[in-house]
Amino acid sequence: MPVAYVITEECVACGTCAEECPAEAIEEGEPYVINEEKCTECGSCFEVCPVEAIVEK
């Protein structure tokens, strides 16, 4: 099942989203990736991204 959020190419790989994710669903990459199996769609990552690289699908 697709998640509600996606990390775009605007990601600067700062790690803020991964640190805030309570489900540990964000994995390192270029850009970071949201693991669909772990994501609970809580929106924590969306709220904390300093460069607004996480958007709603």
N, CA, C and O atoms as a GROMACS GRO file, in nm:
protein
  228
    1MET      N    1   0.084  -0.118   0.000
    1MET     CA    2   0.000   0.000   0.000
    1MET      C    3   0.089   0.125   0.000
    1MET      O    4   0.178   0.137   0.084
    2PRO      N    5   0.066   0.216  -0.092
    2PRO     CA    6   0.149   0.337  -0.097
    2PRO      C    7   0.128   0.425   0.026
    2PRO      O    8   0.018   0.429   0.082
    3VAL      N    9   0.231   0.494   0.067
    3VAL     CA   10   0.222   0.584   0.182
    3VAL      C   11   0.173   0.721   0.139
    3VAL      O   12   0.173   0.753   0.020
    4ALA      N   13   0.133   0.801   0.234
    4ALA     CA   14   0.077   0.933   0.206
    4ALA      C   15   0.182   1.036   0.171
    4ALA      O   16   0.150   1.141   0.114
    5TYR      N   17   0.309   1.008   0.205
    5TYR     CA   18   0.416   1.106   0.183
    5TYR      C   19   0.526   1.048   0.097
    5TYR      O   20   0.546   0.926   0.092
    6VAL      N   21   0.598   1.136   0.029
    6VAL     CA   22   0.711   1.094  -0.053
    6VAL      C   23   0.823   1.197  -0.033
    6VAL      O   24   0.797   1.316  -0.016
    7ILE      N   25   0.948   1.149  -0.036
    7ILE     CA   26   1.063   1.238  -0.022
    7ILE      C   27   1.112   1.270  -0.163
    7ILE      O   28   1.143   1.180  -0.241
    8THR      N   29   1.118   1.398  -0.196
    8THR     CA   30   1.154   1.442  -0.330
    8THR      C   31   1.305   1.459  -0.347
    8THR      O   32   1.382   1.441  -0.253
    9GLU      N   33   1.344   1.493  -0.467
    9GLU     CA   34   1.484   1.516  -0.500
    9GLU      C   35   1.540   1.639  -0.428
    9GLU      O   36   1.661   1.661  -0.428
   10GLU      N   37   1.454   1.719  -0.368
   10GLU     CA   38   1.498   1.838  -0.294
   10GLU      C   39   1.568   1.799  -0.163
   10GLU      O   40   1.630   1.883  -0.098
   11CYS      N   41   1.560   1.672  -0.125
   11CYS     CA   42   1.619   1.621  -0.001
   11CYS      C   43   1.769   1.649   0.003
   11CYS      O   44   1.841   1.623  -0.093
   12VAL      N   45   1.815   1.704   0.117
   12VAL     CA   46   1.957   1.733   0.136
   12VAL      C   47   2.024   1.631   0.229
   12VAL      O   48   2.137   1.650   0.272
   13ALA      N   49   1.953   1.522   0.259
   13ALA     CA   50   2.004   1.413   0.341
   13ALA      C   51   2.055   1.459   0.477
   13ALA      O   52   2.160   1.414   0.523
   14CYS      N   53   1.981   1.548   0.542
   14CYS     CA   54   2.023   1.600   0.672
   14CYS      C   55   1.992   1.504   0.787
   14CYS      O   56   2.054   1.510   0.893
   15GLY      N   57   1.896   1.413   0.765
   15GLY     CA   58   1.862   1.314   0.866
   15GLY      C   59   1.757   1.356   0.967
   15GLY      O   60   1.719   1.277   1.053
   16THR      N   61   1.708   1.479   0.957
   16THR     CA   62   1.609   1.527   1.053
   16THR      C   63   1.484   1.440   1.052
   16THR      O   64   1.432   1.406   1.158
   17CYS      N   65   1.436   1.403   0.936
   17CYS     CA   66   1.315   1.323   0.926
   17CYS      C   67   1.335   1.185   0.989
   17CYS      O   68   1.248   1.135   1.060
   18ALA      N   69   1.449   1.124   0.962
   18ALA     CA   70   1.477   0.991   1.017
   18ALA      C   71   1.483   0.993   1.168
   18ALA      O   72   1.438   0.900   1.235
   19GLU      N   73   1.539   1.100   1.224
   19GLU     CA   74   1.548   1.113   1.370
   19GLU      C   75   1.411   1.128   1.433
   19GLU      O   76   1.389   1.081   1.544
   20GLU      N   77   1.319   1.193   1.365
   20GLU     CA   78   1.186   1.219   1.419
   20GLU      C   79   1.085   1.107   1.396
   20GLU      O   80   0.982   1.103   1.463
   21CYS      N   81   1.113   1.018   1.303
   21CYS     CA   82   1.017   0.914   1.268
   21CYS      C   83   1.000   0.811   1.380
   21CYS      O   84   1.095   0.738   1.411
   22PRO      N   85   0.880   0.805   1.442
   22PRO     CA   86   0.859   0.710   1.552
   22PRO      C   87   0.856   0.564   1.506
   22PRO      O   88   0.876   0.473   1.587
   23ALA      N   89   0.832   0.541   1.377
   23ALA     CA   90   0.824   0.405   1.325
   23ALA      C   91   0.956   0.358   1.263
   23ALA      O   92   0.966   0.246   1.215
   24GLU      N   93   1.057   0.446   1.265
   24GLU     CA   94   1.187   0.416   1.203
   24GLU      C   95   1.169   0.371   1.058
   24GLU      O   96   1.231   0.275   1.013
   25ALA      N   97   1.082   0.442   0.986
   25ALA     CA   98   1.047   0.404   0.849
   25ALA      C   99   1.129   0.477   0.743
   25ALA      O  100   1.111   0.451   0.624
   26ILE      N  101   1.217   0.568   0.784
   26ILE     CA  102   1.293   0.644   0.685
   26ILE      C  103   1.435   0.588   0.675
   26ILE      O  104   1.507   0.578   0.774
   27GLU      N  105   1.472   0.554   0.552
   27GLU     CA  106   1.600   0.490   0.528
   27GLU      C  107   1.692   0.584   0.450
   27GLU      O  108   1.647   0.660   0.365
   28GLU      N  109   1.822   0.577   0.480
   28GLU     CA  110   1.920   0.662   0.412
   28GLU      C  111   1.927   0.628   0.265
   28GLU      O  112   1.911   0.513   0.224
   29GLY      N  113   1.951   0.731   0.188
   29GLY     CA  114   1.964   0.716   0.043
   29GLY      C  115   1.980   0.854  -0.017
   29GLY      O  116   1.995   0.952   0.056
   30GLU      N  117   1.978   0.862  -0.145
   30GLU     CA  118   1.988   0.991  -0.214
   30GLU      C  119   1.872   1.000  -0.311
   30GLU      O  120   1.888   0.954  -0.424
   31PRO      N  121   1.758   1.055  -0.278
   31PRO     CA  122   1.725   1.108  -0.146
   31PRO      C  123   1.687   0.996  -0.048
   31PRO      O  124   1.682   0.879  -0.085
   32TYR      N  125   1.660   1.035   0.076
   32TYR     CA  126   1.612   0.939   0.175
   32TYR      C  127   1.484   0.875   0.121
   32TYR      O  128   1.418   0.931   0.034
   33VAL      N  129   1.449   0.759   0.174
   33VAL     CA  130   1.333   0.685   0.125
   33VAL      C  131   1.244   0.647   0.243
   33VAL      O  132   1.293   0.614   0.350
   34ILE      N  133   1.113   0.653   0.222
   34ILE     CA  134   1.017   0.610   0.324
   34ILE      C  135   0.984   0.464   0.298
   34ILE      O  136   0.935   0.430   0.190
   35ASN      N  137   1.009   0.378   0.396
   35ASN     CA  138   0.978   0.236   0.385
   35ASN      C  139   0.827   0.220   0.403
   35ASN      O  140   0.774   0.243   0.511
   36GLU      N  141   0.759   0.180   0.296
   36GLU     CA  142   0.613   0.170   0.297
   36GLU      C  143   0.560   0.067   0.398
   36GLU      O  144   0.449   0.082   0.447
   37GLU      N  145   0.640  -0.036   0.428
   37GLU     CA  146   0.595  -0.138   0.521
   37GLU      C  147   0.597  -0.091   0.665
   37GLU      O  148   0.520  -0.140   0.748
   38LYS      N  149   0.686   0.004   0.696
   38LYS     CA  150   0.699   0.053   0.834
   38LYS      C  151   0.620   0.182   0.859
   38LYS      O  152   0.580   0.208   0.973
   39CYS      N  153   0.597   0.262   0.756
   39CYS     CA  154   0.535   0.394   0.771
   39CYS      C  155   0.392   0.384   0.826
   39CYS      O  156   0.311   0.303   0.779
   40THR      N  157   0.363   0.468   0.925
   40THR     CA  158   0.229   0.474   0.982
   40THR      C  159   0.154   0.599   0.936
   40THR      O  160   0.043   0.625   0.983
   41GLU      N  161   0.212   0.676   0.846
   41GLU     CA  162   0.153   0.796   0.790
   41GLU      C  163   0.119   0.900   0.896
   41GLU      O  164   0.016   0.968   0.887
   42CYS      N  165   0.205   0.912   0.997
   42CYS     CA  166   0.179   1.005   1.108
   42CYS      C  167   0.208   1.150   1.071
   42CYS      O  168   0.153   1.242   1.132
   43GLY      N  169   0.293   1.172   0.970
   43GLY     CA  170   0.324   1.308   0.926
   43GLY      C  171   0.439   1.375   0.999
   43GLY      O  172   0.470   1.491   0.972
   44SER      N  173   0.503   1.305   1.092
   44SER     CA  174   0.615   1.365   1.166
   44SER      C  175   0.726   1.411   1.072
   44SER      O  176   0.780   1.520   1.091
   45CYS      N  177   0.758   1.332   0.974
   45CYS     CA  178   0.865   1.368   0.881
   45CYS      C  179   0.828   1.491   0.801
   45CYS      O  180   0.910   1.581   0.781
   46PHE      N  181   0.706   1.495   0.756
   46PHE     CA  182   0.656   1.608   0.677
   46PHE      C  183   0.667   1.739   0.755
   46PHE      O  184   0.704   1.842   0.699
   47GLU      N  185   0.635   1.733   0.883
   47GLU     CA  186   0.636   1.852   0.968
   47GLU      C  187   0.775   1.904   0.998
   47GLU      O  188   0.792   2.025   1.017
   48VAL      N  189   0.875   1.817   1.005
   48VAL     CA  190   1.009   1.861   1.049
   48VAL      C  191   1.109   1.887   0.937
   48VAL      O  192   1.216   1.941   0.964
   49CYS      N  193   1.080   1.852   0.815
   49CYS     CA  194   1.177   1.868   0.708
   49CYS      C  195   1.211   2.016   0.688
   49CYS      O  196   1.123   2.097   0.656
   50PRO      N  197   1.340   2.052   0.707
   50PRO     CA  198   1.379   2.193   0.698
   50PRO      C  199   1.379   2.251   0.555
   50PRO      O  200   1.379   2.373   0.538
   51VAL      N  201   1.380   2.164   0.455
   51VAL     CA  202   1.382   2.213   0.318
   51VAL      C  203   1.253   2.178   0.241
   51VAL      O  204   1.246   2.193   0.119
   52GLU      N  205   1.152   2.133   0.316
   52GLU     CA  206   1.021   2.097   0.259
   52GLU      C  207   1.033   1.998   0.143
   52GLU      O  208   0.966   2.010   0.041
   53ALA      N  209   1.120   1.898   0.162
   53ALA     CA  210   1.142   1.797   0.060
   53ALA      C  211   1.045   1.679   0.072
   53ALA      O  212   1.045   1.591  -0.014
   54ILE      N  213   0.964   1.678   0.177
   54ILE     CA  214   0.866   1.571   0.195
   54ILE      C  215   0.730   1.630   0.163
   54ILE      O  216   0.686   1.728   0.222
   55VAL      N  217   0.663   1.566   0.068
   55VAL     CA  218   0.534   1.618   0.022
   55VAL      C  219   0.427   1.510   0.029
   55VAL      O  220   0.457   1.390   0.030
   56GLU      N  221   0.302   1.553   0.036
   56GLU     CA  222   0.192   1.459   0.033
   56GLU      C  223   0.173   1.409  -0.110
   56GLU      O  224   0.188   1.484  -0.206
   57LYS      N  225   0.139   1.281  -0.121
   57LYS     CA  226   0.114   1.223  -0.254
   57LYS      C  227  -0.021   1.268  -0.304
   57LYS      O  228  -0.061   1.231  -0.414
   0.00000   0.00000   0.00000
